[in-house]
Amino acid sequence: MLENDVIWEAIRGEALEQSVHEPTLASFFHAVVLNHRTLDDALSFLLAGKLADDTVSALAMRDLIQEAFAAEQSIGVKYRQDLQAVVDRDPACRGHFVVLLYFKGFQALQLYRVAHYYWTQGREALALFLQSRIAQVYAVDIHPAARIGAGILMDHATSVVIGETAVVDDNVSMLHEVTLGGTGKETGDRHPKVRSGVLIGAGAKILGNIEIGEGARIGAGSVVLHPVPAHKTVAGVPAVIVNGVRSAHPAIDMEHYIPDWEI
């Protein structure tokens, strides 16, 4: 357990408060949060219950998740940054507790991190099985070979697709129906490289081995086929540069609106 794990303490405090406020759900809050010693324990319990099926039981799935957490301790660092990113950037969020329990983008991302660990260990069959289950349960399809940093917000997350050779650096925010995909049947390094601080609007499709520069902004519904310079806004089908960005950190500010004077 991390010393002074302020996020875990916040989650426990919120769970205890809500168990009093909503007694109908008190046993659920105890089972998922209050009965556990650490955030790793609570998260592994929750995710295992979500992903288990007739092939891999909840107990076996939890063992796999805990093994990954223990062997690759950077996962714990990253998922805490992901969780805090949701709290900081999503106006619908009402605290750390609800992110852990209910935000499927957060949950799917942490299971990707487990699958990625097994992919790097040469257990590709297991990693691909986990990818398939994540897609079935959360409607989020992330190849376990993709490389994703920390402080990631996948808001709503339904229909997010991230390809095998995609790279997503730290502190990126994206909404539902985002695709980081290829352009066809090409092989090798064929997916986007999204640099830190990028904001990707709902339904945007970024295709091919192209770089989206630091602090760029991708308008909702855009189809991006060419590299995007740092700190520029692109929009349209196909996407073109419409202006710069008013903030150095669009992924943090979550400002999606493109006023007429920018076009």
ABEGO torsion letter per residue (X at the ends): XBBGBAAAAAAAAAAAAAAAABAAAAAAAAAAAAABABAAAAAAAAAAAAABBAABBAAAAAAAAAAAAAABAAAAAAAAAAAAAAAAABAABAEAAAAAAABAAAAAAAAAAAAAAAAAAGBAAAAAAAAAAAAAAAGBBBBAABBBBBGBBBBGGBGBBBBAABBBBBGBBBBBGBBBBBAEABBEBABBBBBBGBBBBBGBBBBEBBBBBBGBBBBBGBBBABBBBBGBBBBEOBBBBAEBBABABAAAAGBABBBAAAX
